[in-house]
Amino acid sequence: MIRIPIEMLAAAGLLIGGIPTAAFAQLEATAARRAACMADAVMLCRSAIPNKARIAACLASKMDQLTPRCRAQFAKR
């Protein structure tokens, strides 16, 4: 029988338990970004919709035209 030290099991449990929390935080951040930049995307980058990568690139290229709320989301990255 293979014996696994309790410390390794505890560490594995912490890592596995942290995954849903990290995923939820990422979803929350994505929702916040979307809410902050939706109007800017529609107004400034309509041709890039629905491609998320193109929208992000378009918004980044028009940083001086973004609303302060959307610009702040880019500063957080």
Protein Blocks (a to p, Z undefined) as FASTA:
>chain_A
ZZddfklmmmmmmmmmmmmmmmmmmmmmmmmmmmmmmmmmmmmmmmmpccfklmmmmmmm
mmmmpcfklmmmmmmZZ
